[in-house]
Structures are given as structure tokens and as C-alpha cells.
Amino acid sequence: MEDIRTYLASGRPLLFDGAMGTYYASLPGPRAASCELASLEAPGEILEIHRAYLSAGCQAIKTNTFSAGALKGGAALTKRIIKESCKLALEAAEPYGAYVFADMGPLPEDKIEAYLPQVDAFLEMGITHFLAETLPSNQGLETLARHLKACCPEAFLLVSFAVQPEGVTLEGYGGGELLRWADALPEIDSMGFNCMAGPRHMASLLQKRPPLAKPLSALPNGGYPTVLGRRVVYRGKPDYFGSQAAALAEAGAQIIGGCCGTTPAHMAAVAKALDAPSRPRPAAPAAPQAARPQAPVPNPLWEKLEAGRPVIAVELDPPAKGSAAPFLEGAKRLWKAGADAITIADCPVGRPRADSSLLACKLKRELGIEPLPHLTCRDRNLSATRALLLGLAMEDVSNVLLVTGDPIPSAQRDEVKSVFQFNARKLAKYVSAMNEEVFPRPLRLYGALNLNARNFQMQLRLAQEKEENGVSAFLTQPVLSPEALANLKLARSILKGKILGGIYPVVSYRNACFLNNEIVGVQVCDEIVSRYEGKDRAEAEALALGISCAIAREMLPYVDGFYLMTPFNRIELMEKIINNLQNHLF
């Protein structure tokens, strides 16, 4: 068998096989509990699938081990599956002189050590070509790659990332970013994309890739899934799939195969297309095209922060009824009083209110007020979140606060379900990738910092991860205790981003007790609580003004501005606090 590096250096296309799991599931008759278990329970069927792909013209096949490490049964079962799957693939490939690749699915960073024995098990079976596929990030890959090359320096490692048609993985990584990373790691021999995109969309993704030195792979899905009865099916036709092989080759792919929904018929169509005399040779990596100049959109909030001038962002709860008039009137008054931005919570405490992003667009378009909408991970999947982000960018909303979000109140959970497909850190990574590859002008990302957390060291570690993923500034929970102030000082010494210190004016003794007992992330110290006992509304508001301004004075050396939270729509109180801050602190 010709060394695979020599083969690829010749510029000839290498035809990979197609799907194993979806093809196995589509066959008639009873099925094993998982495709991987079929290597033990129905080896003849797996052998015939390999032979069908090889007969279709494939020059490389994958072992039936994609999820071998994820099955219940532990390391012993995993090793049995690897051993039998390797035997089947090697037996099928031998008459054809085809390459056999060890197939390994996504590699969780916290479980990477469990994958290394699988590498060893493949090597014991004589497999020296490896495919790490359907990866949402590069986490764990460097460890895997270095272990493989330390054990077998001549091994060939192909890594393949699962990128959506929009160019971003489910973990928020940009496809181009991942390809550049893999191209730079010496232990990786080839890289590309698989799954999540059909052939035309994958060709488009490859056309936008950065210049690369290593061979590029493309293993698209056979179209997109649909539900038929109780089955998920792919309706992409083999002839169409084959007709797209030229587009993949023109986009630079030298290793071409298939993923979910593809069959031996799909790969036979690709083989025919690649053998056509008129087939274009794979293109050399293209130089990146210069981006078209975009008219700058001012971001006064961030520009003021960057200039080192303190800012005031005021949170105003979105309306729970159908009229936005009271909200808009309150926002105008706060803006006139001197607020630099109006922040809008996303269904605070998990209760439905007007959409924060729509209100942000309304503030920007109709009143020229700088909004800072909150965007939670609770109510939307990634597609819905992306749609909102695109809308915000089109409306020139420049700043967004990304938070995981409060859970839905328990009484509603039977009928209303939270989503929580990702957390604020992953969402930040996702938006950062969109900033690189989608938005003409990047969104400025803000994060939340809970100064009242019992384990504040953990909060700091999460905040640092947010910074690594693109967050530039933090809005803190309110400082209403010496402990919160101490945590703020610690955060200032560790975090790189801007910090807006949280101020919540407590307006009554009852309000203080409610905050301490029913609002997560807020702690009012006993000394402040006791000062509100016996106070009427006017006295309590005067006390709230004095306490809030005193706390702001203590925070000032450690913050870049203030994040004021409006209690019970008391606009007049907030106007007084803003005025006091501007006259006595700034």
C-alpha cells in the first residue's frame, strides 16, 4: 500500500467512505442497540457495509467505532468493540488495498484520558491511520495528537470539525479558526469538516477558509434530516451528491467522503464524478479576500469606557403588558438624567416579559438611546439565539450582556421548559466567532459577575473563561455587604475587563428581606437591613439614596462605572442617584 502522505502529495483525490450509523439503521430487519455493538452482534452486516463502500470506489474506510467509548459497559467493552471492528475493516480493505482509519468521535476535554487507551487499542490492532471526527472544538485534540505520535511517529492523523452552514460549531468555535489551529499543530497531518452541512454549504465553507498548508478534507452530510413517521431520514439523492464533488474539489478538498445520510450509492456517484476527465484539480489555498469597508457605527458606551471615563448603565425591567409607553418614557427620563446606557433584562427571574432584544432595537431606532440588552441561554436554542443576534447587529445595537439566565419558576415547569443548550461562556465563544466570520461590525460582549457568591473563587475562574471567550466587561450583582465589596476588590486585581459595579437601592425593610430570601445572587448585610426598620416610603427612599451613593463612593477606585438596578420602576429615585453620582463622584 502506498504511503498516504505520498499519495496525497501527488495531488490525487482520496475517496473516503460514507456514513456507517445512518446507513446501518436504514437497513431492513432487526438492529443492534447501537451501530457499534453490531460489530459484536452482527459482524457480517458490518463487513458487508465496508465491502459495499469499497465496491463503490472508496479508497479509505472507517472502523465502526465512532461512539465505542460512550457506550455503557466500560473500558472492557470499548476494547472488544475496537478489536472486532478493526478486524472487520482490515478484512474488507485487504483485497482492495484500501486505507483503514480508526474512527473516534468527539473528545470531551474532561474525559480525554479515557480516550488515550483507545488509541493504544487501535495501534495494537495495527491501525496507523486515525480520524477524530465531528468535533465541536479543539479541546483535547492536542493531548490526543501528541500521545498518538509519541506512540507511533509514522501515524497519520486527520481531524474533522462539525461546522454549521453558518461557519460556527455548536461550541461556538469558528470553522476557519479551527482549521488554522490544526494546520499549525505539527502532530496533525490533515484537517477539514464533516457533518452538520450538506455538500453545497460545505463547499461554500471551504471557499472561505484561510490559506492552509496541509491536505483538506470534506465529508458532508447527504443533505439535511427530516422526520418521517418516527424515523429521521436524509433525502439527498446520490446523483446530486456526486454532482457536488467537483465543487468540493474546486474549494480545495483533496479527501472527499460522506457523513450522515450518505450510502454506497452516494459514494459511487462521487467516484464517478472524480474520475471524469473534466474534473478540476483541487485549488491551492486562496489568499483571504479583503473585507469590504464598512461605515463605522459609533459605540458611545464602549468608547467612553475605553477613554477611562466612568459610565452609568441603568437597568429598567421590560414591560409585562402590551404597551411599551411607560418603559420608553422611563428610559427617556433616565437617559436625560445622564445614563450612558439602558440595560434590559431578558425575562428576569424566569417570568415572561417583553423581549429585551426587540426593546433594545426600539430604543436605538426610535429614541437614539444606547441599549444594553441581556441575552439568556434559558429560552432559546442556538438557532433562535443566532437569529436574535443577527437582528441586533442589523439594528446597529453594539453591546449585549450574555447571561446563562434564571431557571423558570417551579410552578411553570410542567408546561414551560427551559432550554439551556449552552451557558454564557459557550455563548460568548459563539458570538465571538460570529464577530470574526458573520458580523460586518463586531458586537461588544459583556458578562455577569456575582460578587455575592459563596464560592467567589469559582466565579472568578468562570469570569476568566468568559474573558478568554471574548467578554470585554462585567456587570456585577449589587454590592450591599462588606463581603461583596471585598470580592469586588479581588476581581479588580485579577480580571482584565472593564467592571461596572452593581448598585441596587433597597427601598424598604420588606424589600431587603425579600432580596435576602428570594433573589439568587443578592445579599443585603444585617446592618443595612436594620436601618430600614420602621421607615415610611419617603424615609426609606432618602435612606436608599444615601446608602447607594455611599456604596458607590467605596466602589469607585475599583470600577469603571456603575450598573444601577431600578426597583419597582421608581424612576425619580434613579434620577436622584444619577445626579448625585455625577455631581459628587465624577
N, C-alpha and C positions, 0 to 999 in steps of 0.2 A: 504494500500500500504506500502510495506517495505521501511524504510528509505533508501535513495540512498547511504548514507555513509556505512550503514550496508551491503547493497548489494555488494558494491564494495570491502569492506573489506574481503568479503568471497572469493574473487579471481575469481568469476564467470564473464564471459564476458557480457557486456551490449551492445545490438544491437540497434544502433541508426537508424533513417530513412535515406533516401537518399535525392536527390535534390527535391526541390519544383519548383523553377523557370524554369529550363530547361525542367522538365517533364511536367509542365503545358503548356509551349509553344509548346511542341511536340504533344499535343492532337488535334484531328480534330475539326473543327468548328471555329467560330469567337472567338477571345481572347480579354480580357480586355486590356486597355492601359498598365497596369503593373500587374504582378502577385499579388502584394499586394492589388491592387484595386479589384481584383476578390473576396476577402473576403466580399466586399460590393456588387459587381455587379453580381457575380456568386457563392454564398456561397455553393451551392450544389456541384459544381465541386471540390472546395477545401476540403469539407467534405469527398467526395469520395476518393480523393488522400490520405488523412490521413488514411482512412479505408483500402485502398489498402496496404499501408505500414504496418499497424498493422496486417492485414491478412497474410502478408508475413513473420511475425515473429518478427517485430521490437518491442522493449520494451520501446522506447522513441521516441517521435516525437517533431518537432519544430513548433512553431506558424508561420503563414505566414506573417512575419513582417520584413524580412531581411532589406529591404530598406524603411520601413514605414516612417522613419524620413527624407528621402531625397526627398520625393515627393512634388510637388507644391501643396499648399493648407494649409500649416502652421500647427501649433500645434493642431488645432481642428480636421483636417483630420487625422493626425497621431494618435490621441487618439481614434477616431472612428475605424480606422483600427485595432489598438491594441485590442480594446474591442471586436469587432466582430471576429477577428482571434482567440482570446483566447477562446471565446465561442465555436467556431467550433472545435478547437483542444481538448478542455476538453470534449465535447460531444463525439467525436470519441474515445478518450482514455478511457473513463469511463468503458465500458464493458470489456476492456482488462486489466484494472489495470495498464495501461502504464503511464510512466512519461511524463509530458508536459514541454518543455523548451521554455522560452521566447527567441526568436531569434533576435539578434541585430547585424547589420553589422558593418563595420569599424567605428572607433570612432576618428574623427579629433580632435586634441588637442585644436584647437581654437574654436571648437563647442561643447566641452564636456558638457557644462552647459545645452545645449539643449537636451542632452540625459538623463539627470537625471530625468526630468518629465516622460520620457518613462518608466524608472524603476518603478517609483511610479504608473504609469498606469497599468503595469503588476501586481504589488503587489495588487492593488485594485481588480484585477480580480482573485486573489487567486493563482497566479503563483509564485512559490518559487524556481524554477529551472531556471537558466539563462545560455544562450550560447552567448558569444561575439565571433564572428567568422570572418574568412577571414581577419585577422588583419595583416597589413604590418609592425607594430611596436607595442611597448608597450605604446605609447603616449596616455594619457587619461585614461588608464586602472586602475591605482591606485586610481584616483578620483572616477571612476565608482564603483570599488570594495568596497571602504570604504563607499561610500554612500549606496550601497546595504546592506552591513552588519550592518550599523548603523540603517537602517530602518527595517531590518529583519535579525537578527543574525543567524537564522537557515537556511537562504537561501543557495543554492548550486550554485557556480559559476564555469563554465567551460569556459576557454578561448582557442581559437584556432587560430593559426597563419598561414598565407598563405605563404608557403615557396616553392621556385622553386626547381626543382630536384637537382640543384647545391648546395642547402643548404642556400640560401640567399633570403630575401624578396625583393620586389620592392623598399622598402625604404632603402635597404642596410643593414638590420639587419641580423645577423647570426641566424639560427634556434636554435642551441644549446644555444647561448647567451640568446635568448628569453625564452626558457624553463627553464634555470637556474633562470632567473629573476622571472618568475611566480611561480616556486617551492618555492622561498624564501619569497614571499609575503603572509602573513597569511590569507588575505581575499580571496585568490584564492584557490579553492578546487581541481581543476583538470586542466590539460592543454595538448595541443597537436597541431596537424597540420590538416589543411583541404585545399582543392582546390589546383590548380596550379601543382599538381603532380598526376600521376596515382598510382595504388596500389603498384606496384613493386618498383618504385622510392621512394614512401613514406616509405615503409618498410626499404629501404636502409638508408633513413634519420634517421629513428628511431633507427636503429642499431648503428648509430654513435653518439647518444645522450649522454649527460653527465649523471651520476647517479642521479636519481630523487626519491623523497620520496612520491610524490602524484600520483594518478592514471593518466595514459597516454591515450590520445585519438588519433584516426586516422580516418579521414573522407576524403579519396582520391576521385579524380575525376574518372569518368568512362572512363579512357583513356584520349586522347588528342583531342582537337577540330579540325575539318576540315570544309571547306566551301563547301556546296552542293547547287548549284544554288544561292539563296540569303539567305540561312539559314546556321547557324553554328550548326553542328551536332557532336555528340560523337559516335564513332563506337565501343567502348569497349563492348564486349559481357558479358552477365550476368554470364555464366559459368566460363569464365576466371576470372572475378572479384571475384566470390565466391572462386575460387581456390587460390586466393591470401590472403584470410582471415587468413590462417594458418601462412603465412609469417608475416603478421601484428601482430598476437598474439605472435609469436616467438620473434618478435622485441620489445615486451613489451606492446603493446596496449591492454588495457582492455575495453575501449569504442571504438567500431568499427561501422562505418556507411559509408555514401557516400555523395559526393558533386556533382558538375556539371556533367551532363550526366548519372547519376545513376537513376534507376527506381525501382518500387516494385519488378520486376523480379531480379534485381541485388541483392537486399537485401534478397530476398528469397534464392538465391544461397549462400549468406553469412551465413544465418541462418542454412542452411543445413550443410555447412562446419563446423560451430562452434559446431553443435550437434554431429559431427562424433566422435565415441569413441576414435579414434587415435589422436584427436586434441591435440596439445601440450598446456600446460598451459602457460600463459604469463610469460616471463622471468623476473627475477629480474634485476634491472638496472645494467648493466655491468660496471666494472671499466674501465676507459679510457685506451686505449692501448697506450703504449709509442711510440712516433713518431720515425720512423727510422732516425738515424743520417744523416744529410746532410752535404756534404762538404761545408765549409764556402766560400761564394763569397765575395771578398773584395768590399767595397763601399768607395773608397778613398775620394769622396766629403763629405759624411756624417762623416767619421772618422776624417777628418780634422776639420770639424765644431765642432764635439764633443770634440776634443782636444783643442778647443779655439783658433785655428789659422785662420786668415781671409782667405776667399776664393774668387775667381773671377769666376763667371759664365758669359759667353758671348753668347748673342742671335744672331743667324745667320738665316736669313729668308730662308726657304726651296725653292728650285728652282721652277719656274713656267713652265719650259720647260722640255723636256725628258731626259736631261743629268744631272747627279749628279756631274760631274767632277769639275765644278767651286766651288760648295758647299764643296766638300771634300777637295779641295785644300785650300780654305779659312779656313776650320776647322783645317787642319794640321798646318797652319801658326799661328792661334790663340792659339792652344794647345802648339806649340813650344815656343810661346812668354810667356807662363805661365798661360794660362787659366786652371782652375781646372775642368771645365765642359763646354760643348757646349749645350745651350738650343735651342730648335727648336719649333717655333710657329706652331700651328695647324690651317692652313689656315687663317693667320692673316687678320683682317678686313673683315672676311667672304668671301674672294676671294680664289678660289681653287688653291692649290699648292701641291707639293709632300707631301705625308703622313708623318707626324712628327714621328710616331712610327716606320715606315719602315726605315726612315733615321737614327733614333736612333740605330736600330739594325745593320745597315750597318756601322755606326761609331764605334760601340763597337766591331763588329766581324772583320772588315777589317783593322781598324786603331788603335784599342785599346784605343780609346778616350772615356772618360766618358761622356755619353749623359744625358740630362735632357729634355725629350720630353714633350710638352704641350699636354694635352688631354681635348678637349672641350665637352660640352653636346649638342652642336648645331646640329651636323650632324649624330649622331648615336643613335639608341635606346639602351636599356640596354644589349640586346644580342650581338650586334655588339661591344659595349664597352668592354664587358667581353671577347670577342674573342681577341681583341687587347691587353688587359691586360695579358691574358694567353700567348700570343706571346711574349710580353715584358719580362715576367718572365722567359720563356724558353730560351730567348736570354741573360739572366743574366743582363738585364737593371734594375738597382737597385733604380732609382729615377724617379719620374714622377710629373709634375705640373698639378694640376687639376683646370680647369677654366670653368666657365659657357660658355664663348665664345661670340664673337661679333655677332650680327644678320647679316643675309645675306643682301647685298645691295638691296635697294628697287626695283631697275630696274629688278632684277632677281627673285623677289618673286613670280611672276605669274607662273614661270616654276620650280623654285627650292624652296623647302620648308624646313624650319628649323624643327628640331625635338624637342629639349628642353623637353625631357621626364622627366628630373630631373635637379637639379642645382649642383654647385660644392660642396655644403655642403652635399647633399644626396649622390653624387658620392663618396665623401671621406668616408662616412659611409659604403657604399657598398664595396669599396676597402679594408677598414679596416676589414670587415667581411671576405673577401676573404683571407686577410693576416692570419686570425685566422683558416680558415677552408679549404682553397684551395691551397695556395701557399706554397711550401716547405720552401721558404725563403721570408720574407715579403718585399714588396716594401716600400720605404721611400716616404711619401707623402708631397708635397709642395703645397702651396696655393698662390693666388694673393692678394695683399693689395693695394688698391687705395688711396694713400696719397693726391690726388688732389680732392677727392670727396667733394661736398658742405656740405653734412651731414656726417662728418667723424665719429661721434659717432655711426652712424648706421654701417659704415664699420667695426669699432672695434667690435661691437656686432656680426656681421657676422663672423669676423675672430675668435672670441672666440668660436663660434659654430663650425667652422671648426676644431679648436684645439680639442674640445670635440669629434669630429668625426674622429680624427686620424691624422690631419695635424701636421707636426713637424716643418715646416719652411715656411717662406713667402718671395716671391719676390715682391718688391714694384714697383709701377709706378714711372717714373723718378722724381727726385727732381730738380725742376727748378724754385722754388719760395720760399720765406720765409715761406709761409703758409704750404707748403709741408714739409719743414724741421721741423716746429713746430709739425705737425702731426706725423712725424717720432719719435720725442722725446716722444710724448704721447704714441704712440704704444709700444715703448720700455719699458715704465713703466707699461704697462698693460698686454701685451701678454707674454706667456711663451716660445713660439717657437723661433727658430733662425730667423734672419731677414737679407736678402740681399738687401741693398739699391740700388734703381734703378738709373742708370746714362745713359742719352741719350745725346750724343754730337750733339748739334744743329750745322748744317754745313752751314747755310746761313740765310739771312733775310727772304727769301721766305719760307724756311723750318720752321722757327719759326712761321710765320703767319699761315702756313698750320697746324702745330701741334695745335695751339690755336683754330683753327676754324673747323677742320675736323676730329681730332682724339679724341675720347672719353677717358677721364682719364688722359689727359696730359694738364698741364698748365705751360706756359712759362711766367715769370713775365716781365713787361714792361721794366725794367732796362736791362735785358738780351737781349730782342728783339732789343732795341735801339742800343746796341753795335754792332749789325751785319749790320746796315745800311751802304751801300757804300763799303762793304768789298768784295774783289775778293775771288776766291776759296782758294788760299793759305793763305790769311789773315784770312779768316773765319775758316779754319781748325786749324790754330795756336790758334785762339781765343777759338775754341771748346775744344782743348786740355787743355788750361789754365783754362777755366771755369769748365770743368769736374773734373779736379784734385782738384781745389779749393772746389768744392761741396763735393767731396769725403772726403777731409780733415775735413770739417764741420760735415759730417755724421759719421765719423769713431767711435766716442765714443758710438754711438747708434746702430751700426750694427755689424753683424758677418761676413760680407763680402759684395761684390758688385755684382750687376747684370747689366752688360753692354749691351746696345742695339746697334747693328751695323747699322748705317744709310747708305742706298744705297750701301751696300756691300763694304764699304770703310775699307778694312782690314788693310791697312797700318796705318790709323789713330788709329784703335783699338789697334794695336801693340804698338804704341807710348803711349797710355793711360795705357795699362797694364804695360809697362816698367816703366812708371813714378810712378804708384801706388806701384809697388814692390820696387823701389829704394828709394822712399821718404816717403811712409806711412807705409810699412810693415817692 
